[in-house]
Amino acid sequence: AISVLTAKHETSHAEKLEAVRRLGTLANLPQNQEAIAAAGGIPLLVALVADTREEMMSEAAYVLAWLAAKCENRQAIIEAGGIAPLVLLLECGNDDAKKEAANALANLAASPKNSGAIAAAGAIPALVTVAATGSPEAQEEATLALTYLGRDSFCMAVAAAAAGRLPSSASAAPSPRGLSVKVRAEIEALESSKEDQKAKAAEQLGTWATVSDENRAAISREGGVEALVRSLVNGGDQAKWHAARALRNLANNPEAKEAILKADGITTLTLVAKLGKGKVKEAADDALKLFSQQDQPGPVGADAKWDPIPAAEPAPDLPNSMSGVSAADANTAGGGRDNIPTGKGTRVAMFSARFDKGPMEEKFRKVFQILLDCDYDVLMVDANAGQSFADLTTEYLWRLKEEQGTLLAVCTKHYGEMTESAYSSHKELKFALDYQRFVKVLPLKVEKTYPPEPPGGPEHEYDKKRLARAYIASVFTPGVVYLDCQDKSDEQIAVEIAQYLQRHRVGTDPN
């Protein structure tokens, strides 16, 4: 396909378009991304993004987006002048072209060092516009790009100006049309692995919640309550403080209050209030007091008297209030298995892991048992099942597909490696990719290396083409949010998985 694009003789537009499409079918595999770049494909594709025909521009942007998924290619795309034509495509292309351009910029922005170049090319105002007015697919990609760029304070200021608001200002509420998009962007940032992003997102949601009942309802509808409760469990002290304040400000809205109760927010706030310190503890106490007042006879909803917490002052440096909590302490404070809501009615979920009889397998078998004891429909193949191991794996995977359940991937470094077994974590990962319309994947990050890096290559007995790495890259994309299980007790992990599964109940939209 590259040879068609570099041919010295005259090549028709149709031939070039077909060549780019062939590259698009190859570019989803890491080894092909490297090969396309090595063959000089990046400058050629950048030139085609600047083509005057939208179909060619869109197809070329699609391939560039895949190439930008590989960290080593991002600088080459920027050096080839790739940002400017992508921005132009964002501004002038059709819906499909805007989606592909936003996807490419999101992958470039995944490297923080590229933020300045992307901002300098004028991408941020164009991304803000697409995030507010584009097609749903384009909005999703543009929002992801803005989330990555939001790690840079200058980029965040540019985005705020483009959106017509100042960050963290109570007087600057988003307009009704852009409200849902902006709320979703903050929620996505709240799910980030970066603590400063979590804290800023929780602060912004809390600020919006002080402005109007419409804002509080919108935050609830978009899943903001559940994300804030999760931040109380797995966030740092800054994020916990802002999350507790935001939940307090949301509690006056009946819809949001109901969502807080369903997300087990009261139990989580109680845990933080008992184990927390300083302002983290005070914010959780304030939220619980408001709930207590609203449960007494008297006016509720819009007629209830309350004082929303104003926009936050800088949070103090606090010792981590929940890390290192023992299982016994968590149970005493309300965070153990006795306080996990019943799992009846939640969708099926299956633990997928490397079964090596090591400490990690032992740990997650305990997590599995905790959830099982709380009536969650969880599955985990017994490594000692002998000949029935294959049958159980096949049966469990089929249930995931038929019942639209979740694969709980225990992401050790070598998760997904191809082995002699036909019923390994590699098969489970491949099944999830093949049936991604039906099976959700929740990665469980258990060690520093993430995404997993299963071995492969010419010397590997079973995976000479590094297909396992390709499957990992296809499933664990930058937009997939993982659950950080590092340095957490069995009970804490079970609580967080339960909170996730409570959002995926039988009879509700699995997505």
N, C-alpha and C positions, 0 to 999 in steps of 0.2 A: 504493500500500500504506500509506503514511503517513496518507493521508486517512481510511482505514478506522479507523486507531487513534485519530485525533483527532476523529472524527465526534461531533457533539453528540447525535444520536439514538442510541437503544439499539442496540448492535452485539453480535451473538451471539459466544459463545466460538469457535465454528467459523470465523466470518468473521475474527476477530482472528488465530486460529492460521494461517489460510491467508495472511493479509496478512504475518505475520512470516516465514512460509516463502518468500514471494515476495521479501522483503527479503534472505533468506538466499541466494537464487540471484543476487542483484545485488551483494552486499557484498564479493565477492572482487576487484572492480576498484577501483583507487584513486579514480577519479573518482566512482564511485558511493558509496564510503565518505564522501567529502567532501559529496556531495549529500544523503545520508541525515542526516548530522550537521547540515547547514545547514537542513534542513527540520524540525529539532526532534526527530529520531528517538531521540536518546540517552536523554533522560529517560523517554520512553515505554517504551523497551526495558528500562531499569533497573527500572521499575515492574513489567514483565511477568516479569522474573527472580524477583521476589518473589511471583509468582502462586502459588496453592496447588495448581495442576495441573502435574504434572511435565513433561508433554509441552510445555506452553507455556514453562515455565521453561527447559527444555533448548534449545528453538528460539531463544528470546530470547538466551540465553547464547552460542549459536553465532554469532548476528549481532553481538553485542557483541565477541566475540573477533576477528571480521574487522575491525570498526571500530577496535579497539585496535591492529591491525597498522599503522595510520597514526598516526605520532607525534603529529600535531596533535590527534587525538581523545582521547588518553589522559587529559589533564587534565580534559576535559569529562566523561568517564565518572566520574572520581573526584569531581568537584564535584557530579555528579548523585547521589552516594551509591551508586555502582555496586559498590564493593568488598564491603560488608556482605552484600548478597544473594548474591553469588558465593561468599562464604565459607560461608554457610548452605547453599547448594547442594552445596558440597564435603562438608559434614558430613552432610547428610540426603538428598541426591538419589540416584537410581539410577546405575548405571555410566555411562550415556551422559551424564547431567546432570553428573556429576563430571568427566568428560573435558572437556566444553565449558567448565565453570567454571574448571578448571585451565588450559585453553588461553587463556581470556580473561585470567586473572591472569598467566600467563607473558608475554603480549604487553604488559600494563601494566608488568610488572617489567622489560621490556627497556629502559625509561628509568630509570636509577639513582635519579633524584630521587623516584621513586614508592615506593621500598623502604620508607621510614618509614611511609607511609600504609597500605601493605599489611600490614606487621608489626603496626601499631597496631590493625588490624581483626581480629587473631587468625588471619590466613590461614596463617601458617607451620606451626603444629601440625597444622592440617587438611591442608595439602599433604604434610607428612611422613607422615601416616597413609595418604593416598591413594597416595603413592609406594611405600609398603611393602605395601599390602593391596588396592589397587584393581585394576581390569581392566588388561591390558597397555597398552591405549591411554591410559587415565587415568594409569597410572604414568608413561608417557613424558612426558605433558604436565606432570604435577606435578613430575617430576624436572627438566624444563627450567625451570620457574618457580623451583624452589629453586636451580638453578645461577645464574640471573640474580640472585636475592636474595643469594646467597653472596658477591657482590662487596662487600656491606656487612658490616662486622665485627659489628655488633649483631644483624643478621638471622642471621648464621652462628651466633652464640651461642645465639639462640632456637631455631634448627633443631637445634643440637647437644643442647640440653636436652630438646627434644621427642623426639629420637631416643634419649634415655637414654644419651648419651655426651658426653665432652668432646673437642673437636677436638684432633687431633694427640697423643693420649694412647695409649701402647702398651697400657695396661691396659684400654682401652675398646674392645674389638673389637665389631663389629656382630654381632647375633644371626644364627644360620644362616638364619632365614626372611627377614630383611631384608638379608642380605649382598649378594646379587646386585644388588638395587636400589641400594644405597649405592655399590657398586663402579661401577656404570654411571653414577651421578651424578658421581662423581669423574673418571671417564674423559671424560665430556662436558665437564667443567670443564677438563680437561687439553687438550682440543681447542680451547679458547677462544682468542680473539685477544688477551685480556688477560694480560699477563705475570704479574701477581700471582696470578691465578686458576690459571694453569698451575703456578706454583711451589707453591701451597698444595695443589693436587690431587696433584702428584707426591710431596709430603711425606707426605700422608695415606696414599697407596697404599704408600709405603715403610714407614710406621709399621705399617699392618695386616700387611704382609709379615713383620714381625718376630715377630708373635704366634703364628701357627700355620701348619701345612702346609695346612690347609683354606683359610685366607685366601689363601695363595700360589696354590693351584690355582684358586680362584674368580677372582682377578685375571687369571690367564692365560686362563681360559675366556671371560671377558667382553671380551677384547681389550685388556686393560691393558698387556700387554707391548709390543704394536705401538704403542700411543699413547705409551708412555714412550720408545721408540726414536725416534719422530718428534720428541718434545720435545728429545732430544739434538741433533737436527739444526736445528730451527727455533725452539727456545726461547731465552730470555735466560739469563744465567749462573745465576740463582737456580733456574730450572726445570731447566737442565742438571744442576746439582749434585744436586738432589733426585732427578731421574730416574735418574742414574747410581747413586746410593745405593739407590734402590728396586730397580733391576735386580740389583744385588749381593745384596740381601736375597731376591730371588725365585729366584736361581740355584740354590739348594739343592733346589728342588722339580723332579723330573724333567719334569713337564708344562710348567712355566714355562721350564725350561732349553731344552727343545725349541722352544718358541715364540720364545725369544730368538734361537736359531740361525736359525730360519726367517725371522724379521724382519730378518735381517742385522745383529743387534745387536752381534756381535763386531767386525765391520768398523767400525760406527759408534763403538763404544767406543774402538777403536784410533785412529780419527781424532781423537776428543776427547782421548785420552791424549797424542797427539803434538802437537796444536795448542793444547790448552787450557792454562790457567794456574791457579795457586793450588789451591784446594780442588776446583775442577771437574776439573782434571787428576788430583788425588789420588783422587777418587771413582771416576773411570774406571779408573785403575790398580788400585784395590782390586778392582773388579768383574772385571777381566781376570785378576788373580792367582787369584781364587777359581775361575774357569773353568779356569785352567791346573792348579790343584791337583786339581780333580775329574776332569781327563782322565788323571791318573796312576793306577796300580794302587792299590787300596785301597777302603775302604768308600765308598759313594755314597748318594745319597738321604737317607732319614731317619737313617741310621747315620753319615753323614759328619760330621766335626767342623767346626764353623764358628761364628763369632761374628757374629750379625746386627748391623748398624750400629744403634745406639740412636736413639731419637727425636732429631731434628736440633736443634742449636743454631742461632741466627740465622745465616744465610749472610752472608759478608762482601760488600762491594761489589767487584766484579771487573770488569776490562775485558772486553769481549765477545771470546770466544776463537775464534769461528769466522766472524764477519762480516768481510768484506773479504779472505777467503782467495782467492788466485788459483787459476785452473783448474790451473796447474802444481803448486801446493802441494797442492791437493786430491788430484790424481792421485798425487803422491808419498806422501801420508799415507794413502792407501787410500780416498779418497772420490770418485775419478773414475770414468770409464766402465769401467776395467779391473776395478773392484770391484763393479759393479752385477751382481747375480745374473742368470743367464739368464732371459729372459722366456718361454721355452718353457712352454706350458701355462697362461699367463695369458689372461684374457679380452680380447677386442678393445676398443680405445679409439680415439676419434677426436678430433683437435684441432679446435676450433671457434673461429674468430677473425675479426676484420675484416681482410680482405686489402687493405692499402693500400701494400704494398711498403716500409713504414717500418721503423725499427729493431726494433720489437716483433715484427713478423712475421718478420724475419730471425733474431731471437733464438730464437723458438720453432721455426723450421725447423731450427735447429741442435740444439735439445732433441729434436725429433722424430727427427733422424738418429742421435743418440746412442742413443736407445731402440731404434731400428730395428737398429742395429749389434749391440745386445745381445739380438736375437731377440724383442723385444716386438711383439705384433700391433697396431701403431699405424697410424693412417690420417691423412693430411692432404692435402687437395685441392691440387693445383698451380695457383696463380693464373694460370699461363700455359697452362692446358690448353685454352683456346679453347672450341669448341662442346662438348667432352667434359666441361667443368666441371660442367654440370647433371647429366649422367649419373653422373659420379663421386660428386657429393654425394648423389644419390638412392641409388646403390648402397651407399655407406658408411653412410648413415643406416639403410637396411634391414638391413644386417649388425648394427648396434648393437641393433636391435629383436629380430631373430631369435636373436642369440647372447647377448642380455642383457649388453651391454657398457656402457662408460662414455663420456660426452661430456666431454671436457676443455675447459672453457670459459675462454678467455683473456680475462679481464674488464677490458678497457680501458673508459674512461669511456662510450664510445658503443656498446659491445657490445650487439647485439640490435636496433639501429636498423632500421626499415623503410626499404628503398631500392628503386630501380627493379628490382633483381635479384630474381628469384623463388627464388634459391638462395644466400641470404645467411645471416649468423649469426642473423638473426631467424627464418628458416625452421627452422634447426637447433634453436633454442631452443623454438619452437612444437612441433616434432616430439618433443622430449624431454618436454614437458608432456603432449602427447597420449598418449604411450606411457610415462608415468612408472612404470607397473607393470613395465616391461621395461628401461628405460634409466635408468642412474644418471648423475648430473651431479656432477662435481668442479670447482667454481669455482677458477680460478687467479688470485689477486689480484695484479695487476701494478702498480697505482698507488694513490694515496691514496683516490680516489673508489671506494667499494664500498658496496652493490651498484652495478652500472653505472647510468648515468642517460642512456639514449638520448634524443635530442631528439624532440619531437613537439608537437602542438598545432595550432590553426587555421591557423597560417602554414606548417606543415610540408607539403611537397608530397605525401608518401605516408602520413603518420600523423597525421591531424587529430584523432583521438580518443585519442591517447596510448596506443595498444594495446601498444606496445613496453614501456612502463613497467609496464603491467599484467602482461605475461608475465614480466618481470624479478621483480616482486613475488611472482608465483605460484611461480616456480622457486627463487629465492634467498630462501627463508624464513629467519627467525631461527635455526631449528634446523639449517640446512644449514652444515656446516663447510667453510671454504675452505682452500686451500693458499696460504700467503703466499710469493709469489715475488719480492717487492720486494728489490732490492739483492743478488740472488743470481746466481751464475755459471750458465752453461748446464749445467755438470756437476752442480752442487748441485740445481738444479731437476729434472734427469733422475733423480737418485738418489731424491728424495722422491716423484716420480710413480711410479717403479719400486716403491718400498716400498708405495705404495697398491695398485698393480696386483697385487703378490704376494699380497695378501689376497683377490683376486677371481680365482680360478683356475677353469679349465674343470673341471666335475665336482663343484664345491662350490656351496653355496647362494649365489647372487649377492647376496643381501641381508645 
